[in-house]
Amino acid sequence: MQSATFWLCQESLNAKITTIDDEVNTTEKFSFPLQEVSVAELASIREKNTPGFVLKKNSHYYYTEISAVKKHRVMPENVTSHMCASCRFLSAASDEDGGCAKVRAFSRNIENFKYITFGFETFNTEADVFIVLNCLHWKNVIYRPTRPITEKDKIALALFLDEKIGSYHDVKLLVERLSRR
């Protein structure tokens, strides 16, 4: 399996890729020039099923075809954090219930998310990547204090574990047994 690494040279607007073929332990470097495209052009490009890379920087989109890399999994090299990893909205729930449209869209089509101001995406590859580097929707995960376990929780746990529960006394015995583990 080959893997590919992207890094961005913002001065020259190139997407640079290193492929690594683990089977024969070789590497190969590619540099692809990025060209600015409109959202309409990008939609047309996506329909061609050709492997591509798109960089979003505010309301500008930069694209390059990456079909020269025959097989590739793409991993970012110089990206220190993917904002979604620590976002409290990382859920497929509705926006009203604390979710994110990007998640509901299976992390595709970066151009559809106005609140993502910087990031990149690969598409039509073996394993597409969608990396968010700046997002106006992002909120840090807040860890809530745990609440005490209620009797309903204990019963639900017992049922989840598919224990033979015949009475509330059986639930108490199960909870005691589990708490000693």
LOFIVEX-678099 format. One line per 3 residues: number of its first residue (from 1); for each residue x, y, z of N, C-alpha, C. Coordinates in Angstrom, 3 decimals. Layout:
BEGIN
NUM> X:Y:Z:X:Y:Z:X:Y:Z ~ ...
//
This chain:
BEGIN
1> 0.857:-1.185:0.000:0.000:0.000:0.000:0.892:1.233:0.000 ~ 0.542:2.210:-0.800:1.264:3.469:-0.810:0.525:4.461:0.066 ~ 1.251:5.377:0.672:0.617:6.486:1.370:1.203:7.759:0.777
4> 0.510:8.844:0.925:0.980:10.112:0.368:0.899:11.182:1.430 ~ 1.823:12.099:1.387:1.837:13.200:2.335:1.742:14.503:1.564 ~ 0.823:15.368:1.976:0.702:16.691:1.374:1.354:17.711:2.300
7> 2.008:18.673:1.746:2.328:19.855:2.508:2.205:21.019:1.565 ~ 1.939:22.174:2.118:1.577:23.321:1.295:2.691:24.346:1.281 ~ 3.064:24.769:0.106:3.995:25.875:-0.048:3.149:27.070:-0.441
10> 2.829:27.904:0.534:1.889:28.981:0.255:2.472:30.042:-0.667 ~ 3.789:30.193:-0.661:4.381:31.210:-1.535:4.198:30.845:-3.003 ~ 4.391:29.565:-3.346:4.310:29.163:-4.742:2.990:28.484:-5.084
13> 2.115:28.334:-4.093:0.836:27.647:-4.267:1.002:26.304:-4.973 ~ 1.806:25.450:-4.365:1.982:24.085:-4.839:1.525:23.128:-3.751 ~ 0.962:22.020:-4.166:0.688:20.924:-3.234:1.788:19.912:-3.466
16> 2.592:19.654:-2.449:3.697:18.712:-2.593:3.314:17.415:-1.907 ~ 3.608:16.319:-2.586:3.215:14.995:-2.108:4.442:14.095:-2.095 ~ 4.575:13.353:-1.020:5.560:12.278:-0.978:4.787:10.984:-0.861
19> 5.050:10.047:-1.766:4.411:8.737:-1.660:5.415:7.763:-1.085 ~ 4.918:6.882:-0.275:5.755:5.852:0.329:5.125:4.512:0.003 ~ 5.874:3.664:-0.655:5.405:2.318:-0.965:6.012:1.388:0.076
22> 5.178:0.963:1.033:5.659:0.130:2.132:6.137:-1.234:1.666 ~ 5.574:-1.742:0.586:5.928:-3.079:0.123:7.366:-3.147:-0.386 ~ 7.817:-2.121:-1.090:9.183:-2.136:-1.614:10.064:-1.075:-0.957
25> 9.529:-0.379:0.056:10.266:0.596:0.844:10.919:1.678:-0.021 ~ 10.116:2.308:-0.876:10.604:3.399:-1.710:9.741:4.634:-1.502 ~ 10.316:5.776:-1.787:9.564:7.029:-1.721:9.680:7.742:-3.057
28> 8.682:8.554:-3.353:8.689:9.340:-4.580:8.036:10.679:-4.259 ~ 8.619:11.756:-4.764:8.094:13.093:-4.481:7.434:13.674:-5.725 ~ 6.305:14.342:-5.494:5.570:15.032:-6.551:5.300:16.454:-6.097
31> 5.189:17.347:-7.041:4.761:18.713:-6.752:3.697:19.085:-7.773 ~ 2.551:19.485:-7.282:1.437:19.813:-8.164:1.105:21.293:-8.028 ~ 1.075:22.028:-9.127:0.695:23.446:-9.048:-0.799:23.582:-8.781
34> -1.132:24.471:-7.879:-2.533:24.732:-7.563:-3.030:25.882:-8.418 ~ -4.263:25.772:-8.890:-4.860:26.870:-9.641:-6.166:27.265:-8.974 ~ -6.446:28.550:-8.959:-7.681:29.017:-8.337:-8.874:28.613:-9.204
37> -9.915:28.100:-8.552:-11.129:27.679:-9.249:-12.344:28.238:-8.525 ~ -13.444:28.339:-9.248:-14.701:28.768:-8.641:-15.410:27.551:-8.058 ~ -16.437:27.786:-7.279:-17.227:26.697:-6.708:-17.886:25.889:-7.828
40> -18.372:26.554:-8.852:-19.002:25.860:-9.989:-17.991:24.976:-10.721 ~ -16.779:25.501:-10.942:-15.733:24.705:-11.596:-15.374:23.489:-10.744 ~ -15.308:23.692:-9.448:-14.969:22.601:-8.543:-16.032:21.497:-8.586
43> -17.290:21.887:-8.644:-18.380:20.895:-8.738:-18.232:20.078:-10.018 ~ -17.904:20.727:-11.105:-17.715:20.037:-12.386:-16.515:19.087:-12.316 ~ -15.442:19.530:-11.677:-14.227:18.713:-11.541:-14.522:17.458:-10.731
46> -15.276:17.605:-9.644:-15.590:16.468:-8.768:-16.334:15.363:-9.532 ~ -17.180:15.749:-10.462:-17.986:14.777:-11.217:-17.153:13.897:-12.144 ~ -15.933:14.307:-12.455:-15.086:13.545:-13.382:-14.470:12.308:-12.731
49> -14.605:12.157:-11.423:-14.046:11.019:-10.681:-12.533:10.896:-10.784 ~ -11.857:12.002:-11.002:-10.401:12.040:-11.036:-9.904:12.429:-9.648 ~ -8.876:11.758:-9.114:-8.360:12.143:-7.800:-7.927:13.605:-7.791
52> -8.366:14.326:-6.769:-8.053:15.746:-6.695:-7.771:16.221:-5.289 ~ -7.184:17.385:-5.217:-6.843:18.051:-3.973:-7.388:19.469:-4.069 ~ -8.080:19.942:-3.039:-8.561:21.316:-3.017:-8.175:21.951:-1.690
55> -7.629:23.153:-1.795:-7.265:23.955:-0.639:-8.256:25.107:-0.549 ~ -8.828:25.312:0.631:-9.730:26.447:0.839:-9.036:27.442:1.739 ~ -8.997:28.676:1.295:-8.423:29.763:2.076:-9.411:30.928:1.992
58> -10.174:31.107:3.071:-11.287:32.045:3.123:-12.299:31.681:2.039 ~ -12.560:32.556:1.092:-13.535:32.220:0.051:-12.849:31.852:-1.269 ~ -11.559:31.531:-1.214:-10.803:31.153:-2.411:-10.525:29.650:-2.375
61> -10.604:29.029:-3.549:-10.394:27.596:-3.676:-9.288:27.351:-4.683 ~ -8.342:26.485:-4.308:-7.207:26.166:-5.157:-7.210:24.653:-5.378 ~ -7.142:24.254:-6.627:-7.308:22.846:-6.989:-6.108:22.344:-7.776
64> -5.847:21.045:-7.627:-4.920:20.349:-8.513:-5.366:18.903:-8.650 ~ -5.153:18.353:-9.824:-5.411:16.935:-10.056:-4.218:16.159:-9.512 ~ -4.485:15.043:-8.845:-3.393:14.256:-8.261:-3.392:12.825:-8.790
67> -3.856:12.647:-10.013:-3.937:11.290:-10.562:-2.565:10.698:-10.884 ~ -1.504:11.501:-10.896:-0.161:10.969:-11.143:0.263:10.013:-10.033 ~ -0.336:10.172:-8.880:-0.073:9.256:-7.777:-1.093:8.132:-7.928
70> -0.646:6.976:-8.376:-1.568:5.889:-8.727:-2.404:5.415:-7.540 ~ -1.757:4.995:-6.473:-2.462:4.551:-5.273:-1.969:5.431:-4.144 ~ -2.883:5.945:-3.377:-2.422:6.793:-2.294:-3.451:6.922:-1.184
73> -2.926:6.977:-0.008:-3.642:7.404:1.179:-2.983:8.706:1.555 ~ -3.742:9.710:1.891:-3.164:11.033:2.096:-3.153:11.370:3.577 ~ -1.990:11.753:4.060:-1.844:12.201:5.440:-1.109:13.532:5.422
76> -1.590:14.528:6.152:-0.897:15.821:6.163:0.387:15.743:6.976 ~ 1.432:16.358:6.464:2.722:16.299:7.137:2.916:17.460:8.097 ~ 2.592:18.669:7.678:2.900:19.820:8.513:1.685:20.331:9.277
79> 0.673:19.524:9.417:-0.525:19.939:10.134:-0.377:19.488:11.582 ~ -0.371:20.449:12.495:-0.187:20.098:13.897:-1.498:19.754:14.577 ~ -2.611:20.304:14.085:-3.884:19.937:14.697:-5.004:20.056:13.680
82> -5.898:19.113:13.764:-7.114:19.107:12.953:-8.199:19.582:13.916 ~ -8.761:20.743:13.683:-9.647:21.372:14.657:-10.824:20.493:15.076 ~ -11.319:19.670:14.165:-12.487:18.841:14.490:-12.206:17.881:15.646
85> -10.951:17.502:15.805:-10.603:16.520:16.837:-10.926:17.022:18.246 ~ -10.947:18.329:18.449:-11.228:18.854:19.783:-12.477:19.738:19.811 ~ -13.371:19.534:18.858:-14.570:20.372:18.768:-15.770:19.705:19.431
88> -16.482:20.476:20.201:-17.661:19.913:20.882:-18.797:19.621:19.910 ~ -18.735:20.133:18.686:-19.790:19.898:17.694:-19.509:18.687:16.805 ~ -18.488:17.900:17.122:-18.140:16.737:16.309:-19.186:15.651:16.514
91> -20.316:15.845:15.839:-21.456:14.945:15.970:-22.323:15.092:14.734 ~ -23.037:14.032:14.400:-23.959:14.078:13.262:-25.330:14.596:13.674 ~ -25.469:15.035:14.915:-26.743:15.602:15.371:-27.046:16.876:14.589
94> -28.287:17.314:14.653:-28.650:18.572:13.988:-27.881:19.719:14.635 ~ -27.778:20.843:13.928:-27.096:22.003:14.499:-27.758:22.432:15.803 ~ -29.098:22.358:15.845:-29.837:22.751:17.048:-29.495:21.849:18.233
97> -29.155:20.595:17.949:-28.815:19.645:19.018:-27.311:19.536:19.248 ~ -26.540:20.479:18.697:-25.110:20.509:18.968:-24.240:19.764:17.983 ~ -24.735:19.487:16.782:-23.959:18.760:15.778:-23.334:19.685:14.746
100> -22.827:19.082:13.676:-22.121:19.833:12.636:-22.511:19.313:11.258 ~ -22.797:20.226:10.354:-23.183:19.851:8.990:-22.056:19.120:8.270 ~ -20.797:19.453:8.573:-19.666:18.767:7.939:-19.701:17.274:8.255
103> -20.019:16.936:9.491:-20.090:15.525:9.888:-21.252:14.846:9.172 ~ -22.396:15.532:9.118:-23.567:14.944:8.456:-23.329:14.749:6.967 ~ -22.445:15.541:6.386:-22.130:15.424:4.955:-20.965:14.464:4.713
106> -20.604:13.683:5.707:-19.528:12.698:5.612:-18.203:13.335:5.212 ~ -17.947:14.553:5.698:-16.683:15.258:5.463:-16.329:15.333:3.982 ~ -17.267:15.827:3.211:-17.061:16.013:1.770:-17.474:17.425:1.373
109> -16.879:17.925:0.308:-17.245:19.214:-0.283:-16.978:20.393:0.656 ~ -15.722:20.688:0.865:-15.301:21.774:1.745:-15.936:23.111:1.354 ~ -16.270:23.262:0.080:-16.852:24.515:-0.400:-18.251:24.778:0.158
112> -18.896:23.768:0.713:-20.252:23.937:1.247:-20.296:24.494:2.669 ~ -19.145:24.700:3.285:-19.121:25.104:4.687:-18.463:26.470:4.837 ~ -19.294:27.504:4.906:-18.805:28.885:4.985:-17.971:29.114:6.236
115> -18.287:28.374:7.319:-17.580:28.586:8.584:-16.184:27.977:8.599 ~ -15.854:27.129:7.627:-14.481:26.631:7.508:-13.728:27.634:6.648 ~ -12.756:28.318:7.258:-12.053:29.374:6.536:-10.686:28.939:6.012
118> -10.179:27.823:6.518:-8.895:27.322:6.027:-8.856:25.811:6.235 ~ -8.560:25.091:5.161:-8.470:23.644:5.246:-8.265:23.058:3.869 ~ -8.169:21.736:3.817:-8.034:21.098:2.520:-8.731:19.756:2.518
121> -8.953:19.276:1.305:-9.683:18.035:1.106:-9.102:17.315:-0.109 ~ -9.058:15.999:-0.021:-8.788:15.203:-1.210:-10.082:14.477:-1.547 ~ -10.270:14.194:-2.808:-11.490:13.506:-3.222:-11.182:12.558:-4.371
124> -12.042:11.554:-4.500:-11.889:10.497:-5.508:-10.557:9.758:-5.354 ~ -10.133:9.576:-4.099:-8.923:8.811:-3.810:-9.329:7.523:-3.094 ~ -8.348:6.693:-2.777:-8.647:5.466:-2.034:-9.154:5.776:-0.629
127> -8.633:6.811:-0.021:-9.049:7.200:1.321:-9.026:8.725:1.405 ~ -10.159:9.353:1.116:-10.236:10.811:1.100:-9.943:11.400:2.477 ~ -9.416:12.615:2.454:-9.064:13.328:3.677:-9.723:14.697:3.651
130> -10.165:15.155:4.811:-10.773:16.482:4.959:-10.204:17.068:6.249 ~ -9.282:18.006:6.130:-8.594:18.572:7.288:-9.011:20.030:7.463 ~ -9.484:20.359:8.653:-9.910:21.721:8.976:-8.821:22.375:9.822
133> -8.275:23.487:9.328:-7.214:24.199:10.038:-7.716:25.460:10.709 ~ -8.835:25.997:10.230:-9.467:27.143:10.896:-10.969:27.071:10.646 ~ -11.748:27.188:11.735:-13.202:27.043:11.650:-13.865:28.025:12.595
136> -14.818:28.778:12.073:-15.540:29.751:12.900:-16.608:29.085:13.769 ~ -16.939:27.839:13.475:-17.960:27.086:14.189:-17.376:26.344:15.393 ~ -16.054:26.244:15.466:-15.354:25.420:16.449:-15.565:25.936:17.872
139> -15.826:25.010:18.764:-15.865:25.297:20.204:-15.147:24.137:20.884 ~ -14.274:24.489:21.814:-13.498:23.470:22.512:-14.420:22.544:23.298 ~ -14.038:21.290:23.354:-14.820:20.312:24.105:-14.810:20.697:25.581
142> -15.976:20.667:26.177:-16.094:20.926:27.613:-16.481:19.609:28.262 ~ -15.686:19.187:29.201:-15.998:17.955:29.908:-16.912:18.282:31.070 ~ -18.071:17.662:31.056:-19.057:17.898:32.104:-18.774:16.999:33.294
145> -19.038:17.470:34.507:-18.846:16.597:35.658:-19.812:15.419:35.586 ~ -19.371:14.290:36.058:-20.233:13.118:36.017:-21.291:13.230:37.102 ~ -22.427:12.628:36.858:-23.506:12.624:37.842:-23.528:11.274:38.527
148> -24.139:11.190:39.678:-24.205:9.898:40.362:-25.035:8.902:39.560 ~ -24.701:7.632:39.699:-25.439:6.578:39.002:-26.775:6.378:39.704 ~ -27.840:6.417:38.898:-29.187:6.253:39.455:-29.607:4.793:39.379
151> -30.712:4.489:40.020:-31.242:3.121:39.972:-31.624:2.739:38.537 ~ -32.141:3.720:37.774:-32.476:3.443:36.368:-31.226:3.067:35.580 ~ -30.109:3.758:35.867:-28.852:3.446:35.197:-28.429:2.008:35.486
154> -28.586:1.612:36.722:-28.189:0.260:37.129:-29.023:-0.792:36.408 ~ -30.316:-0.541:36.315:-31.193:-1.481:35.611:-30.831:-1.531:34.125 ~ -30.589:-0.352:33.533:-30.212:-0.298:32.113:-28.911:-1.055:31.882
157> -27.946:-0.893:32.787:-26.677:-1.608:32.681:-26.900:-3.116:32.744 ~ -27.719:-3.534:33.679:-27.996:-4.964:33.824:-28.647:-5.516:32.560 ~ -29.577:-4.782:32.010:-30.249:-5.234:30.790:-29.277:-5.242:29.606
160> -28.410:-4.211:29.558:-27.416:-4.135:28.482:-26.473:-5.337:28.537 ~ -26.108:-5.736:29.755:-25.201:-6.866:29.920:-25.912:-8.206:29.762 ~ -27.219:-8.130:29.562:-28.032:-9.325:29.327:-27.937:-10.311:30.489
163> -27.909:-9.757:31.674:-27.890:-10.593:32.868:-29.294:-11.095:33.148 ~ -29.381:-12.174:33.843:-30.684:-12.710:34.228:-31.174:-11.927:35.441 ~ -32.060:-11.006:35.195:-32.577:-10.132:36.231:-34.028:-10.510:36.487
166> -34.281:-10.890:37.701:-35.652:-11.256:38.052:-36.262:-10.284:39.033 ~ -35.415:-9.511:39.698:-35.941:-8.590:40.709:-34.949:-7.454:40.911 ~ -35.381:-6.473:41.666:-34.513:-5.361:41.992:-33.334:-5.862:42.828
169> -33.567:-6.853:43.657:-32.497:-7.449:44.467:-31.399:-8.016:43.548 ~ -31.791:-8.635:42.430:-30.816:-9.159:41.474:-29.973:-8.027:40.873 ~ -30.593:-6.873:40.629:-29.866:-5.713:40.105:-28.822:-5.272:41.115
172> -29.208:-5.186:42.391:-28.264:-4.776:43.439:-27.081:-5.733:43.511 ~ -27.354:-7.027:43.439:-26.275:-8.015:43.489:-25.328:-7.856:42.296 ~ -25.892:-7.608:41.106:-25.080:-7.423:39.906:-24.193:-6.194:40.037
175> -24.765:-5.092:40.500:-23.997:-3.859:40.659:-22.866:-4.066:41.657 ~ -23.144:-4.729:42.759:-22.095:-4.995:43.737:-20.995:-5.859:43.132 ~ -21.383:-6.877:42.368:-20.401:-7.760:41.747:-19.528:-6.983:40.748
178> -20.174:-6.123:39.961:-19.423:-5.346:38.972:-18.504:-4.316:39.623 ~ -18.933:-3.768:40.736:-18.109:-2.730:41.377:-16.869:-3.325:42.009 ~ -16.841:-4.633:42.272:-15.653:-5.279:42.852:-14.624:-5.624:41.787
181> -14.950:-5.531:40.516:-13.993:-5.889:39.442:-12.872:-4.915:39.335
//
